[in-house]
Amino acid sequence: MAHGDITHIDIPVSDLERAQTFYSGLFGWQIAEMPGYEGYPMWQAPNKISGGGLAPRSDDFSQPRSYVEVDSIDDTVAKALDAGATLLMEKQPISESSWWAVISDPDGNSIGLYESETHGDEG
């Protein structure tokens, strides 16, 4: 994926089992927990491109959040802050080769940022 592509959408849920049944039945999404990410079932749409996760709902995560692929989280956060954004969560590792952070745009919309050493590679 390239800089600016939406890579992932997290949906906050209060009951993981109920949400899995709902979304798989309604949209035909394949939903499964991946090794190392227990308690965070990942969904994939029938197009095998769109996907995301079902994450526990909390006070600071109550609306779906899209994650956008960026070349550099550090550069994107700096640019976003200059443009009036707020940093909600600093850059954190997902794996040895991927990271995420969360910003809020000037209207208060939460946006996830995703950086990977292999983004853009076809594989």
C-alpha distance (Angstrom), angle and dihedral (degrees) to the residues before:
residue distance angle dihedral
M1 . . .
A2 3.75 . .
H3 3.79 134.1 .
G4 3.81 107.0 -72.6
D5 3.82 97.9 24.7
I6 3.80 117.0 128.5
T7 3.78 104.0 -119.4
H8 3.79 105.4 175.0
I9 3.80 142.6 6.8
D10 3.81 122.0 -152.2
I11 3.79 118.0 -156.0
P12 3.82 117.1 -159.1
V13 3.80 112.9 -133.3
S14 3.79 135.4 177.0
D15 3.83 96.0 -154.5
L16 3.81 115.9 36.3
E17 3.82 95.8 -166.5
R18 3.80 93.3 48.9
A19 3.82 91.2 46.8
Q20 3.81 92.3 50.0
T21 3.80 90.8 51.8
F22 3.81 92.1 45.6
Y23 3.83 98.3 48.6
S24 3.80 97.3 39.1
G25 3.81 91.1 48.3
L26 3.79 95.7 43.6
F27 3.81 101.3 41.6
G28 3.80 105.2 14.6
W29 3.80 91.5 -115.6
Q30 3.79 117.3 168.0
I31 3.81 105.8 -129.5
A32 3.79 125.6 -172.3
E33 3.78 141.5 144.2
M34 3.79 113.7 -110.1
P35 3.83 121.7 -140.4
G36 3.78 108.5 -89.5
Y37 3.82 92.8 21.2
E38 3.79 101.0 74.1
G39 3.80 113.4 164.2
Y40 3.81 90.4 28.3
P41 3.81 108.2 84.7
M42 3.78 113.4 -162.1
W43 3.79 121.7 -141.2
Q44 3.78 129.0 -152.5
A45 3.78 125.6 -167.3
P46 3.81 120.7 -131.8
N47 3.84 90.0 -101.3
K48 3.86 87.3 68.1
I49 3.83 88.1 -133.8
S50 3.81 106.8 75.6
G51 3.77 116.4 68.7
G52 3.73 149.3 131.5
G53 3.74 142.8 152.0
L54 3.77 143.2 -76.1
A55 3.79 105.2 -126.3
P56 3.79 131.5 -176.0
R57 3.80 112.2 -89.7
S58 3.81 115.0 -120.0
D59 3.81 139.2 166.5
D60 3.80 90.6 -91.6
F61 3.82 94.9 39.8
S62 3.79 109.6 49.1
Q63 3.83 102.8 127.2
P64 3.83 131.2 53.6
R65 3.80 113.1 -86.7
S66 3.79 125.7 -151.5
Y67 3.80 119.5 -149.1
V68 3.78 119.2 -144.9
E69 3.81 124.2 -154.4
V70 3.81 111.5 -122.8
D71 3.79 133.2 -178.4
S72 3.82 90.8 -132.7
I73 3.79 127.4 9.5
D74 3.80 90.3 -160.9
D75 3.82 93.0 54.3
T76 3.82 93.0 42.1
V77 3.80 93.2 49.7
A78 3.82 91.2 49.7
K79 3.80 91.1 49.5
A80 3.82 91.6 45.6
L81 3.81 92.8 50.2
D82 3.81 90.0 50.3
A83 3.81 87.9 52.8
G84 3.82 93.8 52.4
A85 3.81 103.5 -88.5
T86 3.80 125.7 138.1
L87 3.80 124.1 -134.0
L88 3.82 108.5 -124.6
M89 3.81 98.3 173.6
E90 3.80 127.2 13.1
K91 3.80 121.5 -129.0
Q92 3.80 111.7 -68.8
P93 3.79 132.1 176.7
I94 3.79 121.9 -103.7
S95 3.80 93.5 179.0
E96 3.80 136.4 -18.9
S97 3.80 89.9 -76.0
S98 3.81 105.4 31.4
W99 3.80 137.8 60.8
W100 3.78 140.6 -178.3
A101 3.79 139.8 -160.3
V102 3.80 134.9 173.9
I103 3.79 129.1 -132.8
S104 3.78 133.5 179.0
D105 3.79 117.8 -135.2
P106 3.84 120.1 -133.8
D107 3.84 89.1 -88.6
G108 3.80 93.2 54.2
N109 3.82 97.9 -103.5
S110 3.78 113.1 148.1
I111 3.82 114.0 -129.4
G112 3.78 125.2 -175.9
L113 3.80 120.5 -143.6
Y114 3.79 121.7 -150.5
E115 3.80 127.1 -166.5
S116 3.78 126.3 -178.8
E117 3.79 132.2 177.3
T118 3.80 86.9 -134.6
H119 3.82 99.8 43.9
G120 3.73 111.3 134.4
D121 3.80 92.2 25.9
E122 3.77 115.8 119.2
G123 3.67 111.3 -134.9
